[in-house]
Amino acid sequence: MAVYIEGKKLKAMERKVKVGEVALRFATLVLGVSAAALMETNSEVKGIVSIQTKAKFTDMKILVFLVIANGLAAAYSLVQLVRCLTCMLHGTMLHSKAIAWAIFISDQVMAYITLAAIAATAQAAVFAEYGQPEFQWMKACNIFTRFCFQSGEGATMALLVSMASICLSGISAFNLFRLYDCSFI
C-alpha cells in the first residue's frame, strides 16, 4: 500500500522528485564522462638536459580507479536516465518493489564506489603536493604542475559526481520506501 498525503500534493511532489532525479542523472552522466576524459588524457613531459620524464594518469593506480569509477557512474546514469525519461514520457511511476530495491541498492553501490574513489584520490593528491619525507617520497606537483592542475580539475568533477550519486541514493530511497505502508507509525 502506498503512502497518500493528498492526491494533488503527492503527484506534484512525485513530479518534482522525478525532474530532480533526471537532472541529477544527467549531471552525473556529463560530469562522469568529463572527469574520466580529463583524467585519461592527462600527461606531462619534463626534460632536464637529455633526460625526459613523463607523468601520466596510469602512473598512479588510484587515478586509474577514479577513471573507471567515473566511467561506470556515467554508464549507469545513462541507463537510469533512459529509464527515468521513459517513465516520465509514459506517465508511469515505479510500482514494483523488486525493481525499486534493485535501483536503491545499485544507487548505493555507485555512491560508495565514487566516494571511495574520490577519497583515495584526495589522499594521493596530498602525497603528490607535499610528499612524504619520512619515506623519501618527493613532491611531484612542483615538477609536474600542469599534470597536477588537470588532475585537480578532474578530481573536482569526480567529487561532484560523488555528491550527485549520494543525492540520487536518497531519491531512490524515497522512491522505494514510498511503496510501503506506514500506517503503523
C-alpha positions in Angstrom: 0.0 0.0 0.0 1.4 3.4 -1.0 1.6 6.5 1.2 -1.0 9.1 0.4 -0.7 12.6 1.6 -3.3 14.4 -0.5 -3.8 13.4 -4.1 -2.6 16.6 -5.8 0.2 17.3 -3.4 1.6 13.8 -3.7 1.5 13.9 -7.5 3.2 17.3 -7.5 5.9 16.1 -5.1 6.5 13.0 -7.1 6.8 15.0 -10.3 9.4 17.4 -8.7 11.3 14.4 -7.4 11.3 12.8 -10.9 12.5 16.1 -12.5 15.2 16.4 -9.9 16.3 12.7 -10.5 16.5 13.3 -14.2 18.6 16.5 -13.7 21.0 14.7 -11.3 21.3 11.7 -13.5 22.1 13.9 -16.5 24.6 15.9 -14.4 26.2 12.6 -13.3 26.5 11.4 -16.9 28.1 14.6 -18.2 30.4 15.1 -15.2 31.4 11.5 -15.1 32.3 11.4 -18.8 34.1 14.8 -18.4 36.1 13.7 -15.4 37.1 10.4 -16.9 38.2 12.0 -20.2 40.1 14.8 -18.4 42.0 12.3 -16.3 42.6 9.8 -19.1 44.1 12.4 -21.4 46.3 13.9 -18.6 50.0 13.7 -19.1 53.0 16.0 -19.0 56.6 15.6 -20.1 59.5 17.4 -18.4 63.0 17.3 -19.6 66.3 18.0 -17.8 69.2 18.2 -20.2 68.7 14.9 -22.1 66.6 13.0 -19.6 62.8 13.0 -20.4 60.4 12.2 -17.6 56.7 11.7 -18.3 53.8 11.8 -15.9 50.6 10.2 -16.9 47.5 9.1 -15.1 48.4 5.4 -15.2 51.5 6.1 -13.0 49.1 6.5 -10.1 46.8 3.5 -9.9 44.3 5.4 -7.9 43.7 7.7 -10.9 43.0 4.6 -13.0 40.5 3.6 -10.4 39.0 7.1 -10.5 38.7 6.9 -14.3 37.0 3.5 -14.1 34.6 4.7 -11.3 33.6 7.8 -13.2 33.1 5.8 -16.4 31.0 3.3 -14.5 29.0 6.1 -12.9 28.4 7.7 -16.3 27.3 4.4 -17.9 25.0 3.6 -15.0 23.5 7.1 -15.1 22.8 6.8 -18.8 20.9 3.5 -18.3 18.9 5.1 -15.4 18.3 8.3 -17.3 16.7 6.3 -20.1 14.5 4.5 -17.6 13.5 7.8 -15.9 12.7 9.5 -19.2 10.7 6.5 -20.4 8.7 6.6 -17.2 8.1 10.4 -17.5 7.1 10.1 -21.1 4.6 7.3 -20.5 3.4 9.0 -17.3 4.1 5.9 -15.2 5.6 5.7 -11.7 7.7 2.9 -10.3 5.3 0.5 -8.6 7.4 -2.7 -8.3 9.1 -3.2 -5.0 11.7 -5.6 -6.5 12.8 -3.0 -9.2 12.8 -0.2 -6.6 15.0 -2.3 -4.3 17.4 -3.1 -7.3 17.6 0.6 -8.2 18.1 1.6 -4.5 20.9 -0.9 -4.0 22.6 0.0 -7.3 22.5 3.7 -6.4 24.0 2.9 -3.0 26.8 0.9 -4.7 27.5 3.7 -7.1 27.6 6.3 -4.3 30.0 4.2 -2.3 32.3 3.5 -5.3 32.5 7.1 -6.3 33.0 8.2 -2.7 35.8 5.7 -2.2 37.5 6.7 -5.4 37.4 10.4 -4.6 38.6 9.9 -1.0 41.6 7.8 -2.2 42.4 10.3 -4.9 42.4 13.1 -2.3 44.9 11.2 -0.2 47.1 10.6 -3.3 46.8 14.3 -4.1 48.1 15.2 -0.6 51.2 13.0 -1.2 51.7 14.5 -4.7 51.5 18.0 -3.3 53.5 17.7 -0.1 55.5 14.4 -0.5 56.3 12.2 2.5 59.8 13.0 3.7 59.8 10.0 6.2 59.5 7.6 3.2 61.7 9.8 1.0 58.7 10.4 -1.3 59.4 13.7 -3.0 56.9 16.3 -4.0 55.6 15.8 -7.6 53.4 18.8 -8.1 56.3 21.3 -8.1 57.8 19.4 -11.0 54.6 18.4 -13.0 52.5 21.5 -12.4 50.1 21.2 -15.3 49.6 17.5 -14.6 48.6 18.3 -11.0 46.3 21.1 -12.0 44.5 18.9 -14.6 44.3 16.1 -12.1 42.7 18.6 -9.6 40.1 19.6 -12.1 39.2 16.0 -12.8 39.1 15.3 -9.1 36.7 18.2 -8.6 34.4 16.9 -11.3 34.6 13.5 -9.7 33.7 15.0 -6.3 30.6 16.5 -8.0 29.8 13.0 -9.4 30.1 11.5 -6.0 27.9 14.2 -4.4 25.2 13.7 -7.1 25.4 9.9 -6.6 24.8 10.4 -2.9 21.7 12.6 -3.6 20.5 10.1 -6.1 20.8 7.4 -3.5 18.5 9.5 -1.3 16.0 9.9 -4.1 15.9 6.2 -4.8 15.4 5.6 -1.0 12.4 7.9 -1.2 11.1 6.1 -4.3 11.5 2.7 -2.6 10.1 3.5 0.8 7.0 5.4 -0.5 5.8 2.0 -1.8 5.5 0.7 1.8 2.6 1.3 4.2 3.5 3.4 7.1 0.1 3.3 8.9 1.7 1.7 11.9 3.6 5.0 12.8 
